[in-house]
Amino acid sequence: MKMRLNKYIAHSGVCSRRKAGDLVKNGFITVNGELEKNPAIEVTHEDKVEYLGKVVKPVIKKTYLLLNKPKNVITTMKDERGRKTVWDIVESKVEGKVFPVGRLDRNTTGLLLLTNDGDLTQQLSHPKTKVKKIYEVVLERPLEEKDLATISRGVMLEDGLAKVDVISYIQEKSPRHIGIQLHSGKNRIIRRIFEHMKYEIETLDRVYFAGLTKKDLPRGWSRFLKPKEVIMLKHFTK
């Protein structure tokens, strides 16, 4: 079965498909002993693909792990400054590598999906898929109704209009507690919106991601997805 080289490398657990493309372009990959810089070239299991002199092969078993990320943890596989990463939390639970689907910044907690399924990662990360995400925000002071209405209409930031799908006060809690639903993949979008509106965020927690919730998953814990949840995710991305 033929497979694009960047996909082949990603499925081998080396890195994400995007980073695999960069590895190829930057001259880190050889195919059958020859340097190959075209990520789109097709290879098969009969080809000898090497990264830094080590033969890589696609992983047959797919892993899907849901983590309730704690605060002060970096969404990456390793950190040059020695800070704790999501890989430090899940490494002992998996065989081979898994990679985060999207990212949560260091101080944001909540749901993070990690997998070695490159196709699903790409599909869930694509803007056209419009993955539903819900966050709970706690502000340092109550959110004024006029500011809630402004955010609901959209806030103009330095990289364009930032819109949320739904924003509301969380019932039975104070006006400092806000629920936000969105599908935007812009970097730090919620934090930047509230910074623009002159509010400070005390806590930011992702409680829902693409049909997955934090039910029975304490902070800092992870679990493997059930088969029906994997089917749901793949159906969602069609």
C-alpha positions as CSV (number, residue, x, y, z in Angstrom):
1,M,0.0,0.0,0.0
2,K,1.4,3.4,-1.0
3,M,1.6,6.3,1.4
4,R,3.0,9.8,1.2
5,L,6.3,10.1,2.9
6,N,5.2,12.6,5.5
7,K,2.3,10.4,6.5
8,Y,4.5,7.4,6.6
9,I,6.8,9.1,9.1
10,A,3.9,10.5,11.2
11,H,2.4,7.0,11.4
12,S,5.7,5.7,12.6
13,G,5.4,7.7,15.8
14,V,8.3,10.1,15.0
15,C,6.2,13.3,15.1
16,S,3.1,14.9,13.7
17,R,2.5,15.0,9.9
18,R,3.3,18.7,9.7
19,K,6.6,18.3,11.5
20,A,7.3,15.2,9.4
21,G,7.1,17.3,6.3
22,D,9.6,19.7,7.8
23,L,12.0,16.8,8.6
24,V,11.9,15.7,5.0
25,K,12.4,19.2,3.6
26,N,15.3,19.9,6.0
27,G,17.1,16.7,4.9
28,F,16.7,14.4,7.9
29,I,15.1,11.6,6.0
30,T,16.5,9.0,3.6
31,V,14.6,6.5,1.5
32,N,16.4,3.4,0.4
33,G,19.7,5.0,1.3
34,E,19.1,8.2,-0.7
35,L,18.3,11.7,0.8
36,E,14.7,12.6,0.1
37,K,13.4,16.1,0.4
38,N,9.9,15.7,-1.1
39,P,7.3,15.0,1.6
40,A,4.7,14.1,-1.0
41,I,6.7,11.2,-2.6
42,E,4.9,7.9,-2.1
43,V,6.5,5.0,-0.3
44,T,5.5,1.5,0.7
45,H,6.4,-0.9,3.5
46,E,9.0,-2.4,1.2
47,D,11.0,0.9,1.2
48,K,13.6,1.5,3.8
49,V,12.8,4.9,5.4
50,E,15.4,6.2,7.9
51,Y,15.4,9.1,10.3
52,L,18.8,10.0,11.8
53,G,20.1,6.6,10.6
54,K,17.3,4.6,12.3
55,V,14.7,2.7,10.3
56,V,11.1,3.8,10.9
57,K,8.0,1.8,10.3
58,P,4.3,2.9,10.6
59,V,2.6,1.9,13.8
60,I,-0.2,-0.5,13.1
61,K,-1.9,-0.2,16.5
62,K,-3.7,3.2,17.0
63,T,-3.7,4.8,20.4
64,Y,-6.3,7.3,21.6
65,L,-5.7,8.8,25.1
66,L,-7.8,11.5,26.8
67,L,-6.0,13.6,29.4
68,N,-7.4,16.1,31.9
69,K,-4.4,18.4,31.8
70,P,-3.3,20.1,35.0
71,K,-2.0,23.6,35.3
72,N,1.7,24.4,34.8
73,V,2.1,21.6,32.3
74,I,3.4,22.2,28.7
75,T,1.5,20.8,25.7
76,T,4.6,19.3,24.0
77,M,6.6,16.2,24.0
78,K,9.7,17.8,25.6
79,D,10.7,21.1,27.0
80,E,14.2,22.6,26.6
81,R,13.7,24.4,30.0
82,G,12.9,21.2,31.8
83,R,9.3,22.1,32.6
84,K,6.8,19.3,33.1
85,T,5.1,18.2,29.8
86,V,2.0,16.2,28.9
87,W,4.4,13.5,27.7
88,D,5.8,13.2,31.2
89,I,2.3,12.4,32.4
90,V,1.3,9.8,29.8
91,E,4.6,8.2,28.8
92,S,4.2,5.2,31.2
93,K,0.7,4.4,29.8
94,V,1.5,4.0,26.1
95,E,3.7,2.0,23.8
96,G,5.5,4.3,21.3
97,K,4.7,8.0,20.9
98,V,1.4,9.8,21.0
99,F,1.0,13.5,20.1
100,P,-1.5,16.2,21.3
101,V,-4.3,17.2,19.0
102,G,-4.0,21.0,19.2
103,R,-2.7,22.5,22.4
104,L,-3.6,24.1,25.7
105,D,-1.3,26.8,27.0
106,R,0.6,26.2,30.2
107,N,-2.0,27.7,32.6
108,T,-5.1,26.3,30.9
109,T,-6.5,23.0,32.2
110,G,-8.9,20.4,30.9
111,L,-9.4,18.0,28.0
112,L,-6.5,17.2,25.7
113,L,-6.6,14.3,23.2
114,L,-3.3,12.5,22.4
115,T,-3.0,10.0,19.6
116,N,-0.7,8.4,17.0
117,D,-3.5,8.5,14.4
118,G,-2.1,11.1,12.0
119,D,-5.2,11.2,9.9
120,L,-7.6,11.9,12.8
121,T,-5.2,14.5,14.1
122,Q,-5.2,16.3,10.8
123,Q,-9.0,16.1,10.5
124,L,-9.7,17.3,14.0
125,S,-7.2,20.2,13.5
126,H,-8.6,21.4,10.2
127,P,-10.6,24.6,10.4
128,K,-13.3,23.2,8.1
129,T,-14.1,20.5,10.6
130,K,-15.3,23.1,13.2
131,V,-14.6,20.9,16.3
132,K,-16.8,22.0,19.2
133,K,-14.9,23.1,22.3
134,I,-16.4,24.4,25.6
135,Y,-14.5,26.2,28.2
136,E,-15.3,27.4,31.7
137,V,-13.7,30.8,32.6
138,V,-13.3,32.4,36.0
139,L,-12.5,36.1,35.9
140,E,-11.0,38.3,38.7
141,R,-14.2,40.4,38.6
142,P,-17.8,40.0,37.3
143,L,-18.2,40.3,33.6
144,E,-20.5,43.2,32.8
145,E,-23.5,42.5,30.6
146,K,-22.4,45.1,28.0
147,D,-19.0,43.4,27.7
148,L,-20.6,40.0,27.4
149,A,-22.7,41.3,24.5
150,T,-19.6,42.8,22.9
151,I,-17.8,39.5,23.0
152,S,-20.8,37.7,21.6
153,R,-20.8,40.0,18.6
154,G,-17.0,39.6,18.1
155,V,-13.9,41.4,19.2
156,M,-11.3,42.8,16.7
157,L,-7.8,41.7,17.7
158,E,-4.5,42.3,16.0
159,D,-4.9,39.2,13.8
160,G,-8.6,39.8,12.8
161,L,-12.1,39.4,14.2
162,A,-12.3,37.0,17.1
163,K,-15.7,35.3,17.5
164,V,-17.1,32.8,19.9
165,D,-20.0,30.6,19.0
166,V,-21.8,31.0,22.4
167,I,-21.0,32.9,25.6
168,S,-23.1,33.0,28.7
169,Y,-23.0,33.3,32.5
170,I,-22.8,29.9,34.2
171,Q,-26.1,29.3,36.0
172,E,-26.1,29.1,39.8
173,K,-22.6,30.7,39.9
174,S,-21.4,34.3,40.2
175,P,-21.1,36.6,37.2
176,R,-17.3,35.9,37.3
177,H,-18.0,32.4,36.0
178,I,-18.4,32.3,32.2
179,G,-19.1,29.5,29.7
180,I,-17.7,29.8,26.2
181,Q,-18.3,27.5,23.2
182,L,-16.2,28.0,20.1
183,H,-14.5,26.1,17.3
184,S,-11.8,28.6,16.4
185,G,-8.2,27.3,16.5
186,K,-6.6,30.7,16.9
187,N,-3.8,30.8,19.4
188,R,-4.8,31.8,23.0
189,I,-8.0,33.2,21.6
190,I,-10.0,33.2,24.9
191,R,-7.2,34.8,26.9
192,R,-6.6,37.4,24.2
193,I,-10.3,38.3,24.1
194,F,-10.5,39.0,27.8
195,E,-7.2,40.8,27.8
196,H,-8.6,43.1,25.1
197,M,-11.7,43.7,27.3
198,K,-9.5,44.5,30.3
199,Y,-10.3,41.4,32.3
200,E,-7.9,39.0,34.0
201,I,-8.5,35.3,33.8
202,E,-8.0,33.4,37.1
203,T,-8.8,29.9,35.7
204,L,-9.5,28.6,32.2
205,D,-10.7,25.0,31.9
206,R,-11.7,23.0,28.7
207,V,-14.6,20.8,29.7
208,Y,-15.7,19.5,26.3
209,F,-13.8,18.6,23.1
210,A,-15.4,17.0,20.0
211,G,-18.0,15.1,22.0
212,L,-15.7,14.1,24.8
213,T,-16.2,15.3,28.4
214,K,-14.3,15.2,31.7
215,K,-16.8,12.8,33.3
216,D,-15.0,10.5,35.8
217,L,-11.6,11.9,34.8
218,P,-9.9,13.8,37.6
219,R,-7.4,16.5,37.0
220,G,-4.0,15.0,36.0
221,W,-5.5,11.6,35.0
222,S,-5.9,10.1,31.6
223,R,-7.8,7.2,30.0
224,F,-8.0,5.4,26.7
225,L,-11.0,6.1,24.5
226,K,-13.7,3.5,24.2
227,P,-14.2,2.0,20.7
228,K,-17.5,3.8,20.4
229,E,-15.8,7.1,21.2
230,V,-13.2,6.6,18.5
231,I,-15.9,5.8,16.0
232,M,-17.7,8.9,17.1
233,L,-14.6,11.1,16.5
234,K,-14.0,9.6,13.1
235,H,-17.6,10.0,12.0
236,F,-17.5,13.6,13.3
237,T,-14.7,14.4,10.9
238,K,-16.3,13.1,7.8
